[in-house]
Each structure stands twice: as structure tokens, then as C-alpha cells.
Amino acid sequence: MKTALILFSALSFLGYGLGCFFSSYFQQEFRRYQLSAQCKLVGILQCSASFGLVAGFREPRLGQAAAAGLALMMLVALGVRLRIRDSLLQMLPALGYLGLNAYLYFAGF
């Protein structure tokens, strides 16, 4: 089950990270967040962490570090969404991924 959760998180963040480069929707969202200058940086960090999660199958500490980084990123994302007054429904994905990656960090690889 944990393997499926790791792969789910890795694929999700790889998709989101790539979206920061290739999707006008994601770029528009970063403008809405008032963080358009950070869009590509976030994309790089999310793609890197995605690979780190997968690398955790061989090097567990690397996977845990990637999960911790993603959990921290989602905590910041929740702060941004609170700042721009998003609804709870709009915050649910960030909250879910925060919980998932915090679990992966604390449960270990």
C-alpha cells in the first residue's frame, strides 16, 4: 500500500511540476496566487521531489527528505491559499497532499 501512495504522490507532483512549464492554466493560477515569478521554481522543486520519492525505493533517506520537502511545500501552499481567501474546497488538494507526504515522511520508506 505504501508503494502505491509513493507512486501516486510522485506522479501527481511530476504532473503538477511539468504543468508549471507547459500549462497556461497553472501559470494563470500562480498569477492568482500573486507568485507568478516562482512558477518555474516550484515546477523544478516538484519534479525534483517526485524523482526523490522514487529514488527512495533505493535510498530511503532520500525518499523521506523528498516527502518532507513536499509536505512543507503543501504547508506553504495552504498559507498562500489562506492569504488569498480561497475556500476550504479549493484548499483540500493541498491539505490532502500535506497529509500524504507527512505520512510518507513519518512512516519511512
OpenMM code with the backbone's topology and positions (N, CA, C; nanometers):
from openmm import Vec3, app, unit

residues = "MET LYS THR ALA LEU ILE LEU PHE SER ALA LEU SER PHE LEU GLY TYR GLY LEU GLY CYS PHE PHE SER SER TYR PHE GLN GLN GLU PHE ARG ARG TYR GLN LEU SER ALA GLN CYS LYS LEU VAL GLY ILE LEU GLN CYS SER ALA SER PHE GLY LEU VAL ALA GLY PHE ARG GLU PRO ARG LEU GLY GLN ALA ALA ALA ALA GLY LEU ALA LEU MET MET LEU VAL ALA LEU GLY VAL ARG LEU ARG ILE ARG ASP SER LEU LEU GLN MET LEU PRO ALA LEU GLY TYR LEU GLY LEU ASN ALA TYR LEU TYR PHE ALA GLY PHE".split()
positions = [
    Vec3(0.0814, -0.1194, 0.0000),
    Vec3(0.0000, 0.0000, 0.0000),
    Vec3(0.0862, 0.1264, 0.0000),
    Vec3(0.1938, 0.1253, 0.0802),
    Vec3(0.2803, 0.2428, 0.0854),
    Vec3(0.3451, 0.2692, -0.0500),
    Vec3(0.3797, 0.1630, -0.1212),
    Vec3(0.4376, 0.1787, -0.2553),
    Vec3(0.3406, 0.2519, -0.3469),
    Vec3(0.2137, 0.2167, -0.3400),
    Vec3(0.1125, 0.2829, -0.4227),
    Vec3(0.1003, 0.4304, -0.3855),
    Vec3(0.1075, 0.4606, -0.2574),
    Vec3(0.0988, 0.6001, -0.2134),
    Vec3(0.2197, 0.6803, -0.2601),
    Vec3(0.3372, 0.6196, -0.2539),
    Vec3(0.4586, 0.6868, -0.3006),
    Vec3(0.4474, 0.7160, -0.4499),
    Vec3(0.4059, 0.6168, -0.5265),
    Vec3(0.3934, 0.6355, -0.6713),
    Vec3(0.2848, 0.7375, -0.7053),
    Vec3(0.1744, 0.7347, -0.6320),
    Vec3(0.0672, 0.8320, -0.6541),
    Vec3(0.1191, 0.9734, -0.6311),
    Vec3(0.1883, 0.9943, -0.5199),
    Vec3(0.2414, 1.1269, -0.4900),
    Vec3(0.3455, 1.1680, -0.5940),
    Vec3(0.4344, 1.0760, -0.6284),
    Vec3(0.5398, 1.1071, -0.7261),
    Vec3(0.4801, 1.1461, -0.8612),
    Vec3(0.3842, 1.0704, -0.9083),
    Vec3(0.3230, 1.1010, -1.0383),
    Vec3(0.2424, 1.2304, -1.0323),
    Vec3(0.1748, 1.2531, -0.9222),
    Vec3(0.0979, 1.3770, -0.9070),
    Vec3(0.1885, 1.4990, -0.9133),
    Vec3(0.2977, 1.4944, -0.8387),
    Vec3(0.3862, 1.6100, -0.8353),
    Vec3(0.4677, 1.6241, -0.9635),
    Vec3(0.4963, 1.5142, -1.0289),
    Vec3(0.5613, 1.5247, -1.1592),
    Vec3(0.4672, 1.5953, -1.2570),
    Vec3(0.3414, 1.5565, -1.2575),
    Vec3(0.2436, 1.6212, -1.3449),
    Vec3(0.2253, 1.7679, -1.3129),
    Vec3(0.2153, 1.7992, -1.1862),
    Vec3(0.1976, 1.9385, -1.1468),
    Vec3(0.3230, 2.0186, -1.1798),
    Vec3(0.4392, 1.9608, -1.1518),
    Vec3(0.5644, 2.0308, -1.1804),
    Vec3(0.5798, 2.0607, -1.3288),
    Vec3(0.5475, 1.9622, -1.4128),
    Vec3(0.5551, 1.9844, -1.5573),
    Vec3(0.4497, 2.0864, -1.6013),
    Vec3(0.3354, 2.0856, -1.5347),
    Vec3(0.2317, 2.1828, -1.5656),
    Vec3(0.2781, 2.3265, -1.5449),
    Vec3(0.3691, 2.3465, -1.4508),
    Vec3(0.4221, 2.4802, -1.4267),
    Vec3(0.4978, 2.5341, -1.5481),
    Vec3(0.5455, 2.4449, -1.6326),
    Vec3(0.6196, 2.4861, -1.7519),
    Vec3(0.5326, 2.4897, -1.8771),
    Vec3(0.4354, 2.4009, -1.8857),
    Vec3(0.3655, 2.3803, -2.0120),
    Vec3(0.2166, 2.4135, -2.0108),
    Vec3(0.1600, 2.4451, -1.8973),
    Vec3(0.0162, 2.4676, -1.8889),
    Vec3(-0.0146, 2.6145, -1.8598),
    Vec3(-0.0918, 2.6760, -1.9457),
    Vec3(-0.1313, 2.8151, -1.9209),
    Vec3(-0.2225, 2.8240, -1.7985),
    Vec3(-0.2986, 2.7172, -1.7715),
    Vec3(-0.3838, 2.7158, -1.6529),
    Vec3(-0.2999, 2.7287, -1.5257),
    Vec3(-0.1934, 2.6493, -1.5155),
    Vec3(-0.1086, 2.6552, -1.3960),
    Vec3(-0.0425, 2.7918, -1.3849),
    Vec3(0.0029, 2.8462, -1.4950),
    Vec3(0.0667, 2.9781, -1.4917),
    Vec3(-0.0335, 3.0856, -1.4493),
    Vec3(-0.1583, 3.0718, -1.4933),
    Vec3(-0.2637, 3.1647, -1.4529),
    Vec3(-0.2915, 3.1514, -1.3029),
    Vec3(-0.2911, 3.0289, -1.2525),
    Vec3(-0.3114, 3.0080, -1.1094),
    Vec3(-0.2014, 3.0755, -1.0282),
    Vec3(-0.0777, 3.0667, -1.0723),
    Vec3(0.0312, 3.1315, -0.9989),
    Vec3(0.0161, 3.2833, -1.0013),
    Vec3(-0.0389, 3.3386, -1.1088),
    Vec3(-0.0692, 3.4822, -1.1094),
    Vec3(-0.1768, 3.5122, -1.0051),
    Vec3(-0.2775, 3.4254, -0.9961),
    Vec3(-0.3828, 3.4429, -0.8959),
    Vec3(-0.3260, 3.4364, -0.7541),
    Vec3(-0.2268, 3.3507, -0.7350),
    Vec3(-0.1616, 3.3394, -0.6037),
    Vec3(-0.0681, 3.4572, -0.5759),
    Vec3(-0.0464, 3.5400, -0.6787),
    Vec3(0.0500, 3.6513, -0.6729),
    Vec3(0.1921, 3.5982, -0.6575),
    Vec3(0.2188, 3.4856, -0.7257),
    Vec3(0.3502, 3.4210, -0.7206),
    Vec3(0.3990, 3.3805, -0.8604),
    Vec3(0.3632, 3.4571, -0.9612),
    Vec3(0.3974, 3.4160, -1.0974),
    Vec3(0.5481, 3.4021, -1.1179),
    Vec3(0.6283, 3.4802, -1.0476),
    Vec3(0.7735, 3.4720, -1.0633),
    Vec3(0.8290, 3.3398, -1.0088),
    Vec3(0.7543, 3.2733, -0.9215),
    Vec3(0.8006, 3.1480, -0.8614),
    Vec3(0.7476, 3.0238, -0.9322),
    Vec3(0.6691, 3.0387, -1.0359),
    Vec3(0.6054, 2.9241, -1.1008),
    Vec3(0.7073, 2.8202, -1.1476),
    Vec3(0.8085, 2.8627, -1.2190),
    Vec3(0.9071, 2.7674, -1.2715),
    Vec3(0.9913, 2.7059, -1.1592),
    Vec3(1.0241, 2.7843, -1.0579),
    Vec3(1.0979, 2.7300, -0.9433),
    Vec3(1.0171, 2.6212, -0.8747),
    Vec3(0.8891, 2.6462, -0.8533),
    Vec3(0.8026, 2.5455, -0.7924),
    Vec3(0.7973, 2.4205, -0.8797),
    Vec3(0.7901, 2.4403, -1.0116),
    Vec3(0.7901, 2.3266, -1.1040),
    Vec3(0.9158, 2.2429, -1.0917),
    Vec3(1.0295, 2.3089, -1.0845),
    Vec3(1.1576, 2.2380, -1.0696),
    Vec3(1.1610, 2.1614, -0.9373),
    Vec3(1.1190, 2.2275, -0.8299),
    Vec3(1.1204, 2.1625, -0.6984),
    Vec3(1.0268, 2.0429, -0.6938),
    Vec3(0.9097, 2.0564, -0.7552),
    Vec3(0.8148, 1.9460, -0.7515),
    Vec3(0.8614, 1.8288, -0.8375),
    Vec3(0.9173, 1.8566, -0.9550),
    Vec3(0.9712, 1.7473, -1.0374),
    Vec3(1.0869, 1.6786, -0.9657),
    Vec3(1.1744, 1.7581, -0.9048),
    Vec3(1.2884, 1.7009, -0.8323),
    Vec3(1.2424, 1.6146, -0.7160),
    Vec3(1.1464, 1.6636, -0.6404),
    Vec3(1.0951, 1.5859, -0.5273),
    Vec3(1.0253, 1.4594, -0.5744),
    Vec3(0.9596, 1.4672, -0.6892),
    Vec3(0.8953, 1.3484, -0.7461),
    Vec3(0.9991, 1.2398, -0.7726),
    Vec3(1.1107, 1.2789, -0.8333),
    Vec3(1.2182, 1.1823, -0.8571),
    Vec3(1.2794, 1.1353, -0.7258),
    Vec3(1.2850, 1.2247, -0.6268),
    Vec3(1.3362, 1.1868, -0.4954),
    Vec3(1.2492, 1.0820, -0.4275),
    Vec3(1.1188, 1.0936, -0.4440),
    Vec3(1.0294, 0.9919, -0.3872),
    Vec3(1.0577, 0.8550, -0.4479),
    Vec3(1.0732, 0.8518, -0.5800),
    Vec3(1.1009, 0.7240, -0.6473),
    Vec3(1.2394, 0.6726, -0.6079),
    Vec3(1.3353, 0.7625, -0.5969),
    Vec3(1.4701, 0.7225, -0.5553),
    Vec3(1.4695, 0.6657, -0.4135),
    Vec3(1.3676, 0.7004, -0.3359),
    Vec3(1.3556, 0.6496, -0.2001),
    Vec3(1.3409, 0.4988, -0.1920),
    Vec3(1.3027, 0.4363, -0.3026),
    Vec3(1.2971, 0.2898, -0.3020),
    Vec3(1.4369, 0.2307, -0.2858),
    Vec3(1.5373, 0.3015, -0.3361),
    Vec3(1.6773, 0.2557, -0.3228),
    Vec3(1.7478, 0.3201, -0.2041),
    Vec3(1.7198, 0.4485, -0.1834),
    Vec3(1.7822, 0.5258, -0.0757),
    Vec3(1.6710, 0.5861, 0.0105),
    Vec3(1.6284, 0.5132, 0.1124),
    Vec3(1.5128, 0.5571, 0.1915),
    Vec3(1.5237, 0.6991, 0.2469),
    Vec3(1.6408, 0.7413, 0.2861),
    Vec3(1.6547, 0.8772, 0.3410),
    Vec3(1.6254, 0.9839, 0.2361),
    Vec3(1.6603, 0.9564, 0.1135),
    Vec3(1.6298, 1.0496, 0.0052),
    Vec3(1.4786, 1.0598, -0.0157),
    Vec3(1.4111, 0.9468, -0.0109),
    Vec3(1.2654, 0.9473, -0.0222),
    Vec3(1.1994, 1.0229, 0.0913),
    Vec3(1.2495, 1.0023, 0.2113),
    Vec3(1.1939, 1.0736, 0.3267),
    Vec3(1.2189, 1.2237, 0.3159),
    Vec3(1.3368, 1.2615, 0.2689),
    Vec3(1.3668, 1.4041, 0.2515),
    Vec3(1.2735, 1.4649, 0.1473),
    Vec3(1.2497, 1.3933, 0.0388),
    Vec3(1.1591, 1.4426, -0.0653),
    Vec3(1.0171, 1.4557, -0.0108),
    Vec3(0.9722, 1.3581, 0.0652),
    Vec3(0.8379, 1.3636, 0.1242),
    Vec3(0.8270, 1.4814, 0.2212),
    Vec3(0.9305, 1.5034, 0.3008),
    Vec3(0.9300, 1.6171, 0.3937),
    Vec3(0.9245, 1.7488, 0.3171),
    Vec3(1.0021, 1.7589, 0.2101),
    Vec3(1.0009, 1.8807, 0.1291),
    Vec3(0.8646, 1.9067, 0.0668),
    Vec3(0.8017, 1.8026, 0.0178),
    Vec3(0.6686, 1.8186, -0.0416),
    Vec3(0.5646, 1.8548, 0.0641),
    Vec3(0.5752, 1.7948, 0.1821),
    Vec3(0.4827, 1.8294, 0.2903),
    Vec3(0.4997, 1.9769, 0.3279),
    Vec3(0.6235, 2.0222, 0.3377),
    Vec3(0.6500, 2.1623, 0.3689),
    Vec3(0.5952, 2.2527, 0.2580),
    Vec3(0.6142, 2.2123, 0.1335),
    Vec3(0.5629, 2.2909, 0.0216),
    Vec3(0.4100, 2.3021, 0.0296),
    Vec3(0.3439, 2.1947, 0.0661),
    Vec3(0.1978, 2.1981, 0.0765),
    Vec3(0.1519, 2.2812, 0.1964),
    Vec3(0.2315, 2.2847, 0.3018),
    Vec3(0.2001, 2.3713, 0.4150),
    Vec3(0.2070, 2.5178, 0.3717),
    Vec3(0.3087, 2.5520, 0.2966),
    Vec3(0.3206, 2.6883, 0.2432),
    Vec3(0.2045, 2.7173, 0.1477),
    Vec3(0.1689, 2.6176, 0.0641),
    Vec3(0.0569, 2.6348, -0.0288),
    Vec3(-0.0724, 2.6656, 0.0460),
    Vec3(-0.0930, 2.5991, 0.1590),
    Vec3(-0.2123, 2.6283, 0.2395),
    Vec3(-0.2086, 2.7718, 0.2913),
    Vec3(-0.0918, 2.8168, 0.3325),
    Vec3(-0.0774, 2.9556, 0.3774),
    Vec3(-0.1101, 3.0549, 0.2668),
    Vec3(-0.0629, 3.0253, 0.1464),
    Vec3(-0.0925, 3.1120, 0.0316),
    Vec3(-0.2421, 3.1140, 0.0054),
    Vec3(-0.3036, 2.9974, 0.0094),
    Vec3(-0.4477, 2.9904, -0.0184),
    Vec3(-0.5289, 3.0609, 0.0907),
    Vec3(-0.4833, 3.0556, 0.2136),
    Vec3(-0.5495, 3.1322, 0.3199),
    Vec3(-0.5348, 3.2819, 0.2943),
    Vec3(-0.4155, 3.3218, 0.2535),
    Vec3(-0.3878, 3.4636, 0.2278),
    Vec3(-0.4771, 3.5202, 0.1179),
    Vec3(-0.5019, 3.4421, 0.0134),
    Vec3(-0.5856, 3.4919, -0.0962),
    Vec3(-0.7333, 3.4565, -0.0763),
    Vec3(-0.7644, 3.4003, 0.0407),
    Vec3(-0.9015, 3.3715, 0.0825),
    Vec3(-0.9714, 3.2679, -0.0070),
    Vec3(-0.8988, 3.1624, -0.0422),
    Vec3(-0.9612, 3.0511, -0.1131),
    Vec3(-1.0571, 2.9785, -0.0199),
    Vec3(-1.1507, 2.9093, -0.0778),
    Vec3(-1.2461, 2.8315, 0.0018),
    Vec3(-1.1804, 2.7034, 0.0526),
    Vec3(-1.2443, 2.6406, 0.1492),
    Vec3(-1.1950, 2.5135, 0.2012),
    Vec3(-1.1875, 2.4096, 0.0888),
    Vec3(-1.2857, 2.4096, 0.0017),
    Vec3(-1.2863, 2.3164, -0.1108),
    Vec3(-1.1627, 2.3358, -0.1994),
    Vec3(-1.1227, 2.4595, -0.2215),
    Vec3(-1.0042, 2.4872, -0.3021),
    Vec3(-0.8756, 2.4467, -0.2297),
    Vec3(-0.8807, 2.4410, -0.0980),
    Vec3(-0.7630, 2.4046, -0.0190),
    Vec3(-0.7476, 2.2544, -0.0001),
    Vec3(-0.8514, 2.1785, -0.0262),
    Vec3(-0.8481, 2.0350, 0.0022),
    Vec3(-0.7340, 1.9595, -0.0666),
    Vec3(-0.7029, 1.9845, -0.1941),
    Vec3(-0.5909, 1.9106, -0.2538),
    Vec3(-0.4589, 1.9341, -0.1791),
    Vec3(-0.4289, 2.0594, -0.1465),
    Vec3(-0.3047, 2.0885, -0.0738),
    Vec3(-0.3066, 2.0218, 0.0637),
    Vec3(-0.4207, 2.0237, 0.1290),
    Vec3(-0.4333, 1.9592, 0.2598),
    Vec3(-0.4129, 1.8082, 0.2481),
    Vec3(-0.4723, 1.7488, 0.1456),
    Vec3(-0.4564, 1.6049, 0.1243),
    Vec3(-0.3130, 1.5653, 0.0954),
    Vec3(-0.2470, 1.6416, 0.0089),
    Vec3(-0.1070, 1.6097, -0.0228),
    Vec3(-0.0146, 1.6403, 0.0953),
    Vec3(-0.0493, 1.7377, 0.1771),
    Vec3(0.0263, 1.7614, 0.3004),
    Vec3(0.0183, 1.6374, 0.3890),
    Vec3(-0.1028, 1.5871, 0.4087),
    Vec3(-0.1209, 1.4678, 0.4917),
    Vec3(-0.0502, 1.3463, 0.4348),
    Vec3(-0.0626, 1.3262, 0.3042),
    Vec3(0.0001, 1.2114, 0.2394),
    Vec3(0.1513, 1.2142, 0.2551),
    Vec3(0.2125, 1.3278, 0.2249),
    Vec3(0.3585, 1.3344, 0.2299),
    Vec3(0.4111, 1.3396, 0.3723),
    Vec3(0.3339, 1.3952, 0.4650),
    Vec3(0.3735, 1.3885, 0.6064),
    Vec3(0.3709, 1.2427, 0.6519),
    Vec3(0.2684, 1.1689, 0.6107),
    Vec3(0.2624, 1.0251, 0.6433),
    Vec3(0.3846, 0.9527, 0.5866),
    Vec3(0.4170, 0.9779, 0.4598),
    Vec3(0.5314, 0.9096, 0.3989),
    Vec3(0.6610, 0.9435, 0.4712),
    Vec3(0.6731, 1.0672, 0.5144),
    Vec3(0.7936, 1.1062, 0.5885),
    Vec3(0.8011, 1.0311, 0.7214),
    Vec3(0.6949, 1.0362, 0.7996),
    Vec3(0.6988, 0.9761, 0.9324),
    Vec3(0.6961, 0.8232, 0.9301),
    Vec3(0.6315, 0.7661, 0.8310),
    Vec3(0.6246, 0.6193, 0.8219),
    Vec3(0.7540, 0.5605, 0.7687),
    Vec3(0.8308, 0.6404, 0.6981),
    Vec3(0.9573, 0.5922, 0.6424),
    Vec3(0.9355, 0.5151, 0.5144),
    Vec3(1.0442, 0.4875, 0.4474),
    Vec3(1.0407, 0.4184, 0.3182),
    Vec3(1.0872, 0.2749, 0.3346),
] * unit.nanometer
topology = app.Topology()
chain = topology.addChain("A")
for resn in residues:
    res = topology.addResidue(resn, chain)
    for name in ("N", "CA", "C"):
        topology.addAtom(name, app.Element.getBySymbol(name[0]), res)
